[in-house]
Amino acid sequence: MAELTRLRSSIDNLDAALVHLLAERFKCTQQVGELKARAEMPAADPAREAVQIARLRQLAESSGLDPHFAEKFLALVIDEVIRNHRRLQEPEDPQA
């Protein structure tokens, strides 16, 4: 039982670290979205996304993580980033 408790504690710590890292990542992507909105650039950048997916797949493989899983995870993150960027590009409602 002690080993199980130790492992679960490590998992809890890693989950917390993941959440904090994602929060930091989204702070950066928020700034990118604001820059894109001011420059009237599209929310999505398929070329960059393709590079990032290939890069993450390679990192996953070298780390012993299933690259397909890593790609699905990154796709989820990218989808959320694009959704946030599109929201930043929407005109503000003057009556709100």
N, C-alpha and C positions, 0 to 999 in steps of 0.2 A: 504493500500500500504506500509506503514512503516513496518508492520510485514513481508510482503513478501520480502522487501529489506533486513531486518535484517536476515531472514532465508537464503536468497541467499548469503549473506555475510558470514554467518557461513559455508554454503556448500563450498564456494570458499576457505575459510581457511582450511577446512578439506581436500579438494582436494589437496591443496598445501602440507599439512602435509603428506598425503598419498604418494605423489610423492617423497618428501624428505626421507620418511621412506623406500620406495622401492629403492631409490638410495643408501642408506646406506646398505640395505640388499644385493644389487648386488655388492657393494664394498667387502663385506665379502665373498660372493660366488665366486667372482673373485679370491680371495686369496685361497679359498678352491680348486678351479679349477687348480690354479698354483701348489699347493701342490700335488694334484692328478696326474697332468701331470708329475711332476718330479718323483713321486713314481710309475708311470706307472699303476695307479689304473683306473678302469673303470669310465667313466663320470657319469653314473647313479648308484644309490644305492637304488634299489627297496625296501629293508627292511627299510631303513631310511625314504624313501618317504611314505611308508605305515604308519609308526609311526607318521610322521608329519601330514598326512591327518587325521588320527584318532584324534590326538591332536587338530587340527584346528576345526574339526567338533564339538568336545566337547566344545571348547572355543566359537564357534559360537552359539551353543545351549544355553549355559549359559549367553550369551550376547543378546539373542533375535534375532539373525541373522539366516537366513535360512541356515542350514548346507550344503545343496546341493549347494547353491550359493557359500558358502565359499570354498567347495571342488573344484568347477570349477575354482574359482579364483586362488587357490593354484596350481592347475594343470597347469594353464597358466604360472604361475611364475616358477614352476619346469621345465616345458618344455623349457622355455627360459634359465634357468640355465644350463640344460643339453646341450642345443645347444651351449652355450658359453664354457662349459667345453670341448666339443668335438672339438671345434675350437682351443682351447689351446693345445690339444693333436696332432693336425695335424703337420706334419713336416714342418719346415720353408722352403720356396723356396729360395735357395741361390742366385737366379738371381733376386729376388725382391728387 
